[in-house]
Amino acid sequence: MNVALLIIAFFLILSIWLGLRARKGKEMSMEQWSVGGRGFGGLLVFFLLAGEMFTTYTFMGASGSTYSAGMPTAIYAFNAFYFVLAYWLLPPIWKYAKENNVISQSDFYEKKYKSPAFGVLVAVISVISIIPYLIMQLKGLGIIVSEASYGMISPNVAICIAVLSITIYVTASGVHSSAWTAVIKDIIILSVMIFMGVYFPLHYYGGFEPMFQAIDAAKPGFLLFPEQGLSISWFISATIMTALAFYMFPHMLTGVFTSKSAKALRWNAAIMPIYQVIIVFSLLVGFSAVLQIPNLKDTDLALFTLAKMSFDPWFVGVIGAAGALAALVPSSLVLTSTATILSKNVYKVWKPTTTDQQLARISRMLVPVISLVTLYFTFNGGKSILNLYLMSYGFMAQMFPALFFSLWKKNPATVQGAATGLIVSIIIIAYLTISGATIGSLFPSLPQVIKDLDVGLFVVIINFVITLGVSAVTRKPVVTAVKNSDISTDRPSA
């Protein structure tokens, strides 16, 4: 066993220990297991939300997409618009959740629209969207551990070990385990990414400016937005679309519900953009690799290929441990939120008399079941899983209109309107993703600036229109009570 693998194993054991220890002194009721008893302070919520946000994409995806596509995907990865939305959106969501004992994303929609059936619809769409997200995290983890261990552990073995680990501590401690492991994960990933983002440009190019000058000379236009395709209009619309979808994911709202105050969420929304610095340094790693390892077939391996060229095995092990933790934390949150949704918003609809104690037990029993299903599709899903993953952000963005209207003092959307808008938009997103159609291919005569718009945002607009239109038709008329004194008792004269 090489030193890199030993370091990865150490951090894996540490994460299991932290996850199990997180339940100490707590009775794992449904609320405690799923949303931490709504008692997490600002700092712990910060680590938890950052743990959900910075995943294997931070390690491999951001640097890999920068290596392959240049500036457009690099700038797209650095998106702080999420937090502008979060500052205004999350406090009223949290307040309603606390006042109405909401413990899951589907629970929120069910109670807002007073419709268990709508809660089930949201639950089904959410699970379909979030399982591929979990699968891609696990696949990324397998690649990270295999690369960092110099091939001593195969990706499949690494995935099996990781799934077993998170299943153990999520079943025992729920969201508490995610919060505790997120602290160590965020510290190590921040340290590693900042170091590499500074070291590689200095070591290979002599600085940041010389690096970009060398790239521009070797690959003209690589650092610019193209006039069509991944253009500026694509960037703006894709940034808005992903921001709308971001907090619609079940595991993101689980993190929000753990907060003990709305103030903690506002504080996080204000300070979280600083944490985006990790993405900046990940992008610098990708740019560093462009000229040092040209013609790389698997662009997602840009970071590890450059790291193994540059560092001793022990530090490659530290990088691998950080990458593994970047997958473990969001994966554990996904397991927690998925089990909660299936027990609270599907099983309890079928068995309304289920008590909270029974729900807590069912949720914990569902964790290994979900893990096994995920493991199966991780190894056998093929292209269908990739298509579902690509659809997931588009699907989740379609949850936004119903949530947005529900926060109004007088909700203009009926449950029929919200459900119709959601179903129709999901069908459109599925068709467009599978067929590969874009606004440009559907409407070739439109100006280029419109053809380049993100299709997901275009469908969100359609969703808004359908929701309001169907709601106008299905809204029950308001019956105004009339006082007896207002009714004339005069009789016509004979």
Protein Blocks (a to p, Z undefined) as FASTA:
>chain_A
ZZklmmmmmmmmmmmmmmmmmmgoiacdfklmmnooopacfklmmmmmmmmmmcfklmmm
mmmmmmmnommlmmmmmccklmmmmmmmmmmmmmmmmmnopabfklmmmmmnopaklmmm
mmmmmmmmmmmmmmmmmmmmmmmmmmmnnomacfklmmmmmmmmmmmmmmmnmmmlmmmm
mmmmmmmmmmmmmmmmmmmmmmmnopaklmmmmmmmmmghklpccfehjafklmmmmmmm
mmmmmmmpmklmmmmmmpgbfklmmmmmmmmmmmmmmmmmmmmmmmmmmmmmghifblml
mmmmmmmmmmcfklmmmmmmmmmmmmmmmmmmmmmmmmmmmmmmmmmmmmmmbcfklmmm
mmmmmmmmmmmmmmmmmmmnmmmlmmmmmmmmmmmmmmmmmmmmmmpmbdcbdfklmmmm
mmmmmmmmmmmmmnopafklmmmmbcfklmmpcfklmmmmmmmmmmmmmmmmmpccdddd
ddfklpcfbdcdZZ
